[in-house]
Amino acid sequence: MRSLFILVALFYSVSVCSQGLITRTNEFLINTKTGMPDSGPLPRISWIHPKMEFTNSAQNKIEIKASIDSPTLLKEITLVVSSSLDGRVISKKSFAVKPEQQQYSIALTVNLPDGGNSLSLEAVTESGILVAEKRQIVTGKNASDAMVSLDRKDYILLFATNKYDHWDDLVNPIDDAHAIARELKEKYGFIVDIVENPTVEKMLEKIREYNERKFGPQDQLMVFFAGHGHYDESFGEGFVVGKNSLSNDVSRTTYLSHNRLRGVINNIPCNHILLTMDVCFGGTLDPVLARSRGAKPDEISSDKLLVRKWSHRTRKYLTSGGKEYVSDGTIGKHSPFAGKLIESLRARGGDDGILTLSEIQSNLEKLSQLPRFGSFGDDEALSDFVFVTR
């Protein structure tokens, strides 16, 4: 019988921000009779889904996506599913590797029993090196809120207005909205809903749809407005301008007030909401600013960081300016605010793949018109809205 020993290599990736320490374990096996082969660089196994090392799902049917990239020829690829409790092998699936193949992509769905499951994706090279990357998933009735949920979803609802019936037209909001939506969909897996040139009635109808939806405990919703904003000194309140808002409406009944907007957004049954406004006077969403007169721990794993942030109700806002007019930008380019936001999204959160509001804030502070950040409604102190790469 061949004697084998296991070498366990721990690769540490430390975030320079506040996300903490990420630890990933790779295992590779060496035949002791032939010694350590001159294998060169090892194959790289990248889990696409599930991305996190420890997750849970109320569903037993789990989507698996991964890729293997090897500097040397591959010989075998196997997915082993075993019990996290006693190590018992539940199932094993081998994938056909063609001669001379060095890259491989995997996409399949597996049915897991209730409880803790270990998924080990193993790649063997022609020289006999076995490299494995594991994921732990708790499924079914044993799924716990103390872990990142595989079932969680991220949504973005965007309102963008270029054309107005009674206000000057703008050039960039719709392009900005599509660019932001594209980054969020492709890099972070957001489900996108864009409403172009909406009337005030259409805005409220769409928000009502979201008030009537069901959301999971760790689901997130981002609501984005791009277009004209207005501040009424007499009322001491800011407004979103709809396509049909009247310029001479002194009662402001054809506008969407920030007061009402805060209320209807806060009432959406999603635990984690970020309201983002690239409009003039968007900062007056904060009632403290609106009342002013006139024309800023120990390191933990990524999994624990996300669970901690998603354990608290989130109602955050991010606006392109305070109580002031903000730039629409030039034709063919994004607004300054949208440009910096897109730049932040493209950074993908750095090494840990997690982008937080504080990281976005740090980038946006470079703008000449300083954006405003804050909370509204039922926001809890330790909450946050995070963007997790897919």
C-alpha positions as CSV (number, residue, x, y, z in Angstrom):
1,M,0.0,0.0,0.0
2,R,1.3,3.4,-0.9
3,S,1.9,5.6,2.1
4,L,0.6,9.1,1.8
5,F,0.9,12.2,4.0
6,I,-1.0,15.4,3.9
7,L,0.5,18.8,3.7
8,V,-1.8,21.6,4.6
9,A,-0.9,25.0,3.4
10,L,-2.6,28.0,4.9
11,F,-2.7,31.0,2.6
12,Y,-3.5,34.2,4.4
13,S,-4.9,37.3,2.8
14,V,-5.0,40.4,5.0
15,S,-7.2,43.3,4.1
16,V,-5.7,46.7,4.6
17,C,-9.1,48.0,5.5
18,S,-11.3,47.1,8.4
19,Q,-12.7,43.8,6.9
20,G,-10.3,41.7,8.9
21,L,-8.4,38.4,8.3
22,I,-9.4,35.9,5.6
23,T,-8.1,32.4,5.9
24,R,-8.3,29.9,3.1
25,T,-7.0,26.3,3.4
26,N,-5.6,24.3,0.5
27,E,-4.7,20.6,0.8
28,F,-2.3,18.7,-1.4
29,L,-1.1,15.1,-1.2
30,I,2.4,13.8,-2.0
31,N,3.5,10.2,-2.6
32,T,6.3,9.6,0.0
33,K,7.9,6.8,-2.1
34,T,8.6,9.1,-5.0
35,G,9.2,12.1,-2.8
36,M,8.3,15.7,-3.5
37,P,8.0,16.1,-7.3
38,D,9.2,19.1,-9.1
39,S,5.7,20.3,-9.7
40,G,6.2,24.0,-10.0
41,P,3.2,26.2,-9.3
42,L,0.1,24.4,-8.0
43,P,-3.3,24.4,-9.7
44,R,-5.6,27.2,-8.6
45,I,-9.2,26.3,-7.7
46,S,-11.6,29.2,-7.6
47,W,-15.0,28.8,-6.1
48,I,-17.5,31.1,-7.8
49,H,-20.6,29.7,-6.0
50,P,-20.7,29.3,-3.0
51,K,-18.0,32.0,-2.7
52,M,-17.8,32.1,1.1
53,E,-16.1,29.3,2.9
54,F,-19.0,28.9,5.4
55,T,-22.6,29.4,4.3
56,N,-26.1,28.1,4.9
57,S,-29.2,27.6,2.8
58,A,-32.8,26.8,3.6
59,Q,-32.9,25.0,0.3
60,N,-31.3,21.6,-0.3
61,K,-30.7,22.1,-4.0
62,I,-27.4,24.0,-4.3
63,E,-25.8,25.5,-7.4
64,I,-22.1,24.8,-7.7
65,K,-19.8,26.9,-9.9
66,A,-16.0,26.7,-9.9
67,S,-13.0,26.9,-12.1
68,I,-9.6,25.2,-12.1
69,D,-6.5,26.8,-13.7
70,S,-3.4,24.7,-13.7
71,P,0.1,25.6,-14.9
72,T,0.7,21.8,-15.5
73,L,-1.5,19.2,-17.2
74,L,-4.6,18.1,-15.3
75,K,-5.3,14.4,-14.8
76,E,-8.4,14.1,-12.6
77,I,-11.1,16.5,-11.1
78,T,-13.5,15.3,-8.5
79,L,-16.2,16.8,-6.3
80,V,-16.6,15.0,-3.0
81,V,-19.6,15.7,-0.7
82,S,-19.3,14.4,2.9
83,S,-20.9,14.9,6.2
84,S,-19.4,17.7,8.3
85,L,-20.3,15.7,11.4
86,D,-18.5,12.4,10.9
87,G,-16.7,12.7,7.5
88,R,-18.9,10.1,5.9
89,V,-18.8,10.4,2.1
90,I,-22.3,11.2,0.8
91,S,-21.6,11.4,-2.9
92,K,-18.7,11.7,-5.3
93,K,-18.6,13.0,-8.9
94,S,-15.7,12.8,-11.3
95,F,-15.3,15.1,-14.3
96,A,-13.8,14.0,-17.6
97,V,-10.5,15.8,-18.3
98,K,-9.3,15.9,-21.9
99,P,-5.6,15.2,-22.7
100,E,-3.4,18.3,-22.5
101,Q,-6.1,20.2,-20.6
102,Q,-5.0,22.8,-18.0
103,Q,-8.3,24.8,-17.4
104,Y,-11.7,23.4,-16.4
105,S,-15.0,25.0,-15.5
106,I,-17.7,23.4,-13.4
107,A,-21.4,24.2,-13.3
108,L,-23.9,21.8,-11.8
109,T,-26.6,21.5,-9.1
110,V,-26.3,19.1,-6.2
111,N,-29.0,18.0,-3.7
112,L,-27.6,18.0,-0.1
113,P,-29.2,16.4,3.0
114,D,-30.3,18.5,5.9
115,G,-27.4,19.4,8.2
116,G,-23.7,20.2,7.8
117,N,-22.1,19.3,4.4
118,S,-18.5,19.5,3.3
119,L,-17.9,20.0,-0.4
120,S,-14.3,19.3,-1.5
121,L,-13.3,20.1,-5.1
122,E,-10.1,18.1,-5.9
123,A,-7.8,18.5,-8.8
124,V,-5.0,16.0,-9.6
125,T,-2.1,16.9,-11.9
126,E,-0.2,14.5,-14.2
127,S,2.7,14.6,-11.7
128,G,0.4,13.3,-8.9
129,I,-0.2,16.5,-6.9
130,L,-3.7,16.7,-5.5
131,V,-5.0,20.1,-4.6
132,A,-8.4,20.6,-2.8
133,E,-10.6,23.6,-2.0
134,K,-13.5,23.1,0.5
135,R,-16.8,24.7,1.3
136,Q,-19.0,24.1,4.3
137,I,-22.7,24.4,3.8
138,V,-25.5,23.9,6.4
139,T,-28.8,23.1,4.6
140,G,-32.5,22.7,5.3
141,K,-34.0,23.1,8.7
142,N,-30.6,23.3,10.3
143,A,-29.7,26.5,8.4
144,S,-28.7,29.2,10.8
145,D,-28.8,33.0,10.7
146,A,-25.3,32.9,12.2
147,M,-23.9,32.1,8.8
148,V,-24.0,33.8,5.4
149,S,-27.1,32.6,3.5
150,L,-26.6,31.1,0.0
151,D,-30.2,32.1,-0.7
152,R,-29.7,35.8,-0.1
153,K,-30.2,38.3,-2.9
154,D,-29.2,41.9,-3.7
155,Y,-31.5,44.2,-5.6
156,I,-31.1,47.7,-7.1
157,L,-34.1,49.9,-8.1
158,L,-33.0,52.9,-10.2
159,F,-35.0,56.0,-11.1
160,A,-33.3,58.1,-13.8
161,T,-34.7,61.2,-15.5
162,N,-33.3,63.0,-18.5
163,K,-36.5,64.4,-20.0
164,Y,-38.8,66.8,-18.1
165,D,-42.1,68.4,-19.1
166,H,-41.5,71.7,-17.2
167,W,-37.9,71.6,-16.1
168,D,-34.7,71.8,-18.2
169,D,-33.6,68.4,-19.6
170,L,-30.5,66.7,-18.3
171,V,-27.9,64.6,-20.3
172,N,-26.4,62.0,-18.0
173,P,-28.8,60.4,-15.4
174,I,-30.0,57.5,-17.6
175,D,-26.5,56.7,-18.8
176,D,-25.3,56.9,-15.2
177,A,-28.0,54.6,-14.0
178,H,-27.3,52.0,-16.7
179,A,-23.5,52.1,-16.0
180,I,-24.0,51.7,-12.2
181,A,-26.5,48.9,-12.8
182,R,-24.1,47.1,-15.1
183,E,-21.3,47.2,-12.6
184,L,-23.6,45.9,-9.8
185,K,-25.0,43.1,-12.0
186,E,-21.8,41.9,-13.4
187,K,-19.5,42.2,-10.4
188,Y,-21.8,41.8,-7.4
189,G,-24.8,39.8,-8.8
190,F,-27.5,42.4,-8.2
191,I,-30.9,42.0,-9.7
192,V,-31.6,45.2,-11.6
193,D,-34.8,47.3,-12.1
194,I,-34.4,50.6,-14.0
195,V,-37.3,53.1,-14.4
196,E,-36.5,55.8,-17.0
197,N,-38.1,59.3,-17.0
198,P,-40.7,58.5,-14.4
199,T,-43.5,60.7,-13.3
200,V,-44.0,61.2,-9.5
201,E,-46.9,58.8,-9.7
202,K,-44.8,56.1,-11.4
203,M,-42.1,56.5,-8.8
204,L,-44.6,55.8,-6.0
205,E,-46.2,53.0,-7.9
206,K,-42.9,51.2,-8.3
207,I,-41.9,51.8,-4.7
208,R,-45.3,50.3,-3.7
209,E,-44.4,47.2,-5.6
210,Y,-41.3,46.8,-3.4
211,N,-43.4,47.4,-0.3
212,E,-45.5,44.4,-1.3
213,R,-42.6,42.1,-2.0
214,K,-41.1,39.5,0.4
215,F,-37.4,39.6,1.2
216,G,-35.1,37.2,3.0
217,P,-33.3,38.2,6.3
218,Q,-30.0,38.9,4.6
219,D,-31.4,40.4,1.3
220,Q,-30.3,44.0,0.5
221,L,-32.0,46.7,-1.6
222,M,-30.4,49.7,-3.1
223,V,-32.6,52.5,-4.3
224,F,-31.0,55.1,-6.6
225,F,-32.3,58.4,-7.9
226,A,-30.7,60.5,-10.6
227,G,-32.2,63.7,-12.0
228,H,-33.4,67.1,-10.7
229,G,-33.8,67.9,-7.1
230,H,-35.3,71.0,-5.5
231,Y,-35.3,72.6,-2.1
232,D,-38.1,74.8,-0.8
233,E,-36.9,77.4,1.7
234,S,-40.5,78.2,2.9
235,F,-41.3,74.5,3.6
236,G,-37.8,73.8,4.8
237,E,-37.8,70.5,2.8
238,G,-36.2,68.9,-0.2
239,F,-38.0,67.3,-3.1
240,V,-37.3,64.8,-5.9
241,V,-38.5,66.3,-9.3
242,G,-40.5,64.0,-11.5
243,K,-40.9,64.2,-15.2
244,N,-44.3,65.8,-14.7
245,S,-43.4,68.1,-11.8
246,L,-44.6,71.7,-12.4
247,S,-42.0,74.5,-12.2
248,N,-44.6,76.9,-10.8
249,D,-46.2,74.6,-8.3
250,V,-45.7,76.6,-5.1
251,S,-47.6,73.9,-3.0
252,R,-45.1,71.2,-4.3
253,T,-47.9,68.7,-4.7
254,T,-46.5,67.6,-8.0
255,Y,-43.1,66.7,-6.4
256,L,-42.0,63.8,-4.2
257,S,-41.0,65.2,-0.8
258,H,-38.0,63.7,1.0
259,N,-40.2,63.3,4.0
260,R,-42.6,61.0,2.2
261,L,-39.7,59.3,0.4
262,R,-38.0,58.4,3.7
263,G,-41.3,57.0,5.0
264,V,-42.2,54.8,2.0
265,I,-38.6,53.5,1.6
266,N,-38.3,52.8,5.3
267,N,-41.6,50.8,5.1
268,I,-40.2,48.4,2.5
269,P,-40.0,44.9,4.3
270,C,-36.3,44.5,3.5
271,N,-33.9,44.5,6.4
272,H,-31.1,46.2,4.6
273,I,-31.7,49.3,2.4
274,L,-29.4,51.9,0.9
275,L,-31.0,55.1,-0.6
276,T,-28.6,56.8,-3.0
277,M,-29.5,60.2,-4.6
278,D,-27.5,61.9,-7.3
279,V,-29.8,65.0,-7.3
280,C,-29.5,68.6,-6.3
281,F,-30.2,69.2,-2.6
282,G,-30.2,65.5,-2.0
283,G,-28.5,66.0,1.3
284,T,-31.6,67.7,2.6
285,L,-32.9,64.1,3.0
286,D,-31.3,64.6,6.4
287,P,-34.0,66.6,8.3
288,V,-31.2,68.2,10.5
289,L,-29.6,69.7,7.4
290,A,-33.0,70.6,5.9
291,R,-33.8,72.7,9.0
292,S,-30.6,74.8,8.6
293,R,-30.9,78.0,6.6
294,G,-28.7,79.0,3.6
295,A,-28.4,78.3,-0.3
296,K,-18.5,64.6,7.4
297,P,-11.8,46.7,16.7
298,D,-10.4,43.3,16.5
299,E,-10.1,41.7,13.1
300,I,-12.6,39.0,12.2
301,S,-13.2,36.8,9.2
302,S,-15.2,38.0,6.2
303,D,-18.0,35.5,6.9
304,K,-18.4,36.8,10.5
305,L,-18.1,40.4,9.3
306,L,-21.1,40.0,6.9
307,V,-23.2,38.1,9.5
308,R,-22.6,40.9,12.0
309,K,-23.5,43.6,9.6
310,W,-26.6,41.8,8.4
311,S,-27.8,41.1,11.9
312,H,-28.9,44.7,12.3
313,R,-31.6,46.6,10.4
314,T,-30.1,49.0,7.8
315,R,-31.5,52.3,6.6
316,K,-28.6,54.3,5.1
317,Y,-28.5,57.1,2.6
318,L,-25.8,58.5,0.3
319,T,-26.3,61.7,-1.7
320,S,-24.2,63.6,-4.2
321,G,-24.3,66.8,-2.2
322,G,-25.8,68.6,0.8
323,K,-28.1,71.6,0.5
324,E,-26.7,72.7,-2.8
325,Y,-26.8,72.4,-6.6
326,V,-24.7,69.5,-7.9
327,S,-23.2,69.0,-11.4
328,D,-24.9,66.9,-14.1
329,G,-21.5,66.5,-15.8
330,T,-20.8,67.0,-19.5
331,I,-22.4,65.2,-22.4
332,G,-21.0,61.7,-23.0
333,K,-19.5,61.5,-19.5
334,H,-20.9,60.5,-16.1
335,S,-21.8,63.0,-13.4
336,P,-18.9,63.5,-10.9
337,F,-20.8,61.6,-8.2
338,A,-21.8,58.7,-10.5
339,G,-18.2,58.5,-11.9
340,K,-16.7,58.1,-8.5
341,L,-19.4,55.6,-7.4
342,I,-18.7,53.5,-10.5
343,E,-14.9,53.7,-9.8
344,S,-15.5,52.4,-6.3
345,L,-17.7,49.5,-7.6
346,R,-15.0,48.5,-10.2
347,A,-12.5,48.1,-7.4
348,R,-14.5,45.1,-6.2
349,G,-13.7,45.7,-2.6
350,G,-10.0,44.8,-2.7
351,D,-8.6,41.5,-1.7
352,D,-11.6,40.3,0.4
353,G,-14.2,41.1,-2.3
354,I,-16.3,43.1,0.1
355,L,-17.0,46.8,-0.5
356,T,-18.4,48.8,2.4
357,L,-20.0,52.2,2.6
358,S,-17.0,53.5,4.4
359,E,-14.7,52.5,1.5
360,I,-17.1,54.2,-0.9
361,Q,-17.2,57.3,1.3
362,S,-13.4,57.5,1.3
363,N,-13.4,57.6,-2.5
364,L,-16.3,60.1,-2.8
365,E,-14.7,62.5,-0.4
366,K,-12.3,63.5,-3.2
367,L,-15.1,65.3,-5.0
368,S,-15.3,69.1,-4.9
369,Q,-18.9,68.8,-3.8
370,L,-18.8,66.7,-0.7
371,P,-21.4,63.9,-0.6
372,R,-23.4,63.3,2.5
373,F,-23.8,60.0,4.3
374,G,-26.3,59.1,7.1
375,S,-29.2,57.0,8.3
376,F,-32.9,57.3,8.3
377,G,-36.0,55.5,9.6
378,D,-35.4,52.4,11.6
379,D,-31.7,52.2,11.1
380,E,-29.7,50.4,13.8
381,A,-26.3,51.6,15.0
382,L,-24.1,48.6,14.0
383,S,-25.7,48.1,10.6
384,D,-24.1,48.5,7.2
385,F,-24.8,48.0,3.5
386,V,-22.2,45.9,1.8
387,F,-21.4,44.9,-1.8
388,V,-20.1,41.3,-2.0
389,T,-18.4,40.2,-5.3
390,R,-19.8,37.1,-7.0
